[in-house]
Amino acid sequence: MLEGRDTEIATIDRLLAATRDGGSQSLVVLGEPGIGKSALLEYAAKVAEDTGMRVLRGVGVETESLLPFAGLHLVLSGVLDRVTRLPAAQSAALGTALGLSEGTAAGNPFVTGLAVLTLLADLADERPLLCLIDDAHWLDQESSNALLFSARRLGAERVAIVFAAREDGFAAPGLPELRLSGLDDEAAARVLARRADDLPAHTRELILKQARGNPLALVELPTAQRDDERYASPYGMTALPPHSRLLRTFAGNAGALPEAAQTLLLTAAADDTGDLATVLAAAGRFGVRLEDLEDAESARLIHVTDGRVVFRHPVIRTAVYQSATAGRRIAVHRALADAMAARRDLADQRAWHLAAAGIGPDEHAAELLERSAERARRRGGSHAVAAAYERAAALSSEPGPRGRRLTLAARAAADAGRLDHADTLAAEAADLLSDPLDAVEAVRVRAAIADEQDRSKAAHGMLVEFAPALAERAPDEAGALLFQAAQAAWHAGDQQAIDTTADLAKSLALPQSGRIAALARLAAGQHHLEGVADGAAAVRELLAGSPEPGEVLRESVRLGWWHLFNGDLHNARDLAADLERQCRDQGAIGVLCLVQMLLARACLLLGRHRDALTVATDGLRNATDTGQARVQVYIATILAHLDAVRGDEDACREHTDEALARGIAPSSVHAACALSLLDLGLGRAEAALDRLVTVASAPDRQGVFASLPDLVEAAVRAGQPEQARQAAAWYGRGAAHSRQSWHQALALRCEALLATDPQTVEARYERAVRLHQDASASPFELARTRLLYGEWLRRARRATDARTQLRAALQVFEQLGAVPWAERARTELRATGESVLTRAAPDVLDRLTPQELHVARLAAQGLTNRDIGARLFISPRTAGYHLSNAYHKLGINSRTELARLAL
């Protein structure tokens, strides 16, 4: 019975019951050492086993925290035979990650995470599953990522995952938390009474005060008191936190053992395998024998289970290791390295033990760590790669190898999302590498990090400063750096810096100088009326000079943006859709976020709002999972635009808050434009106009061009048409150069709004409607044009003609769920004398959530639930759950019927 934990027990009971009933649950139990996290997990395991659930267990080990997938291997150790039954790509990825097979298939951590999710779902098909991970704060990052990936995507699998970790030691955003505090006074007294009946009352009171409700302290401190006379006095106890007292207690217990047992304990504490044979082989070099285990076991510090040495509590392991002298720790690490010399499967562990035993440069150990880093890379362990290269650099005897290894560590750290640390490593590497050819990669890493962290001006500066040194010896490298510099300057909104970079590339006669000059002209065309023609020509030049979409996915994404800037929405959308399929097939979720940013934007501009919502919702989740803050903010503004169309003010403001707070275009501009569209739809024309004029006149207004028609409409509705003339001219010139029908239709709408001659107004509106229809793009914008045209016709007392336009507009607005716009159209229709306004039947697909729609579309293409799960990074069971919901909402029963629907 767990004293004082009724609330926590009830939480666990509800979690297990919900899992058995067909749902999935996750929970993170947080608290200080000894607070009862492990005991709560033991309770969960017992209840689960008693109710017929399968239980998988794992634990993070501090000394294994740099070994990729060590923790995951422990969790799955009892079901490794199931790995081969997974889909081929997932089986290869997980098998390589866990060391079950050779290969490079685990290079993408999200394929591995998906494999874990599928494996857990397959196990849960047989009976409900509970996964318990204790000491999660010590998990290696790769295991943590894979398990958290699964926990965030649980749906209908009948899987529960419970992590236990120290407070602030385990980051699991989005998962529910249960924080354990100390026991209350009554519960603490009951726990102590069972352990300390023989102690005087005043001593028990002191222990209660010192333990502060920590259950482990209440169990261990009475034993320590019996061996320590200081507890006899009410003034002898120091005011240390419970876990510090425990460290001292356990260190004292270990120190009281015979020397051989102490050595055995230290060897086990330093070891990262737990393998009894390995521990004994290493400790045997100091004269330790198997019989010496008895002393450590009798002291209740360790126990041996299935050939593994297990410390009774992680604090004991920490106490034993930290209390040893540096010399003893070094000797033990060297002994462990020697004991592992013949074990190929322990090559990574051996390399780390040699590193821990080093007291100076050691090129042999550095080379072993470098090999370990490459093995970690093949297993998809970016954190482990970075750590191994960094330690190898520290052991390097010469500046050149050290700088090279630091550069590799920096790249891996950046891939792992540790941008600040990566920047520090790359800066140190650049200082060590005197030859620019050797240092170029370090500079490139530093610049990319600065750009990602919104320090784009700094990124530009370091690239421009460095590139000339490469101009003669490596002109292609120099040109690539200056193109990167020009992009960074664009991100910073610094047109002058872009132009300066183009001039520098031209003066150095670099191969990329033409493309950099085109980029400069394109950036200028995005910011003012006079540059439209140059910008349009520049983007066509960039398109012509870009390679065809190929294996380098990131370069292909850039090509998609050139199409978008050229107004070629259909090409941009098709390319992005193809790239999205490639990313999903390859498990390239990091690039997938970039692709989804492009795809969602293209769908939005095309007026495919349902598609934009589906892609953006999934993209936002993926960007959050991968820590891509800039992408996350940008995609949120796309969702904000969709919120504005629906008139959902709270959601729109929530999706724009971060972009506005960061103040970096184009996200900040898109956020302001979304809020302006919201105001316009809700009849707040002056508010919309004020915001759009402010944005359009700002120094960095990248992204405002698409919202210039909104500015024109807001100005006319606010009775200030003079505020709109420059915006209309700017947009009209851009439409003329893009040669896109949808673009020209919007330009004509702007002209119609500002025209005063009735014949001109009508002609502009009529042609705009025809071009909208020819373009097969944006039914929302067509409906807006019809609405404005109908309003003008009604004011011209042409009620019959007005009704034709207004009815068509209303039907589209209702189908899109554009509530404020539908209400405006309905009001105008009433003003024409139309009394019966039957609401259009909602589109049946609007009943589906974005995820249900995504699953239904893939199912309609003939994909199985397992295929769908692999595409969407969910389990097959969850895919089936969403598909079942879609069937119910659509009133159908099979994939055959689904295929007949226009999805």
C-alpha angles and dihedrals in degrees: 000000000000108000117225096001102105094126093047092047090052090053091053092046091053091048093052093044092051090050093051089049092061106272132104128238140188132191139176115210110203132188147118122286113290095013093122106268093131092046090054090051090050089053091050092050093050094048091046094051092045090055096049100261124142113241126207118187136193139163134204115239119202096219091050095050092104096048109094115239094357091128093045090051089056093049093050098035093112096049103039090121088069093063093082091057093064123098109288099256093045093045091052092047096048093040091054093044092053094044093247093124141015122251147078098268094114094062092110111063093203094060086053091048091050090050090054091049092050092047092051091047091050091052091048090055086071097045137334113290133217121193116194121191116184124194089017090171087073095051115120109253094247093055090045092052093049094048094044089048088058095042092054093050100048113131126142098351101109089236127138122192119192122186123193118199144153117269113277090002101098125049113209107152114192097024121109115254135213112196117201118212128185121291117267118255096265095049092044091052091051092051092049094046091063090054105034112037089127095057124092117262094246090052091051089051090052092049091050090051094047095044093051091201096311105145096208091050089051089054099042105035095067090058091047091049093056089059097041122067092199089080090064091076123063087222098051100081118094121220097247124144113261097254092051089053088048092052090054092045095052093043088053092049091051092045091057092062125094114277094253092054090048090053091049091051093048091050091051091047092052093044119094100197104058086216109150093209092054093047093049092046091054096041090047089070086070094048097265117152134198090256090065088072090075094068093053092045093047089054088056092237098119141006133197119233126174092343094310128115108227125187112223090231132007089237089064091056091048092047094050094049098042095047093055120095119253091248094055092048092051091049092050093049090051091050091050091050090052092048090053096047094102095045113092090186090059097049093116093049091047091053091053093047090052088050091050090050093052121107097180143001112333115176093184092056090044091054091049091051090049090055088048089053091054091049088050090051090055089052091050096250106145093166092050091046091054094047094048094048092046092052090044089054091052090054094047116114098203130056094232099057090038092054092046092051092046089053091053090047090051093051092049092046090052091050088051091054097250093128100162093050091044090054091052091050093047092049091052090047093051090052091053097048110075096178110080091216089060094043099047095092092050090052091047091052092049092049094047090051093049090050092049090050091054092255090121096147090056090049091052092048097052093046094048091047093050104038099072091063088065098043098100101033100037111013093167091055091047092050092049090051092051092048087053088048092052091051091050090052089051090052088051091051091238107142093174091057091050091051092047090052091051090050091050092051090050093049090052091048092230122176091240096050094102093052092046090052089050090051089052092052092046091052090050091050090055092059110046146018097247093058098053096099094046091046093051092050091045095055090050088051091051090049092050092049096046121100119245114268106282145146095315098081096186092057090049090054089056089054089055091056091051088056090050093050088050090057091245095135097165094054091045091050095046093048092048092048090052091048090049090057091049092050092050092047091051095038089237095154094159091062090035089070090055090048092048090051089057095040094049091049092050091048090049093052090045089054093242090139097166091053092045091052093049094048096041094048091053092041093053090053092048093047090050091050092050096042095239097154098177093051090045092055093045094050090048089061090056089054088047090057090052089048089053092053090053092045093240099152099178094051092044093054092045091053093049101044098089096042091052092046092053091047095203121138139263091025094047090048093048089049092053091046091051090053090048091053088050090052092047092052092048092051097256095129097157093052090049092048095049093051095045094047089051092050094043092052096046119110092243107042099150108155098026095102094082090055098050091101087057089053090052093050093045092051093050093046090048090052093247104110092156088070090062105049098088092044091051091049092048092050093044093053091049091050091051092053096043092054090207119144095219090050093050091047091059091046090053090050089055091050091049092052092053098039120101102190108091094217091051092048093051094045092051093049094046092051092044091055091049093049091048089054093045092051094056087215137125111358086192092062091044089053090049090052090049090048093053091044091049092049090052092048091051092051087050087057093246096130097164094053090043092055091056092057096039095050091052091048093047093051092054094044091052092048090051093046089240092156102178092044092048090051091051091051091047091051091051091049091053088052089058089057098259106146105176111061109176111197113239115248109259117250107265091226090061087074090069125085116235090258093048090050092049092051093045092052093052091046089051088056089059100259118149122233089258091052091048091050091052091050097047099034093243131115121269089243092055089047088054091048092054091045091052090052090049091052091052094048093045094045095237136118110204148038088248091062089043091056090057092060120090098243 
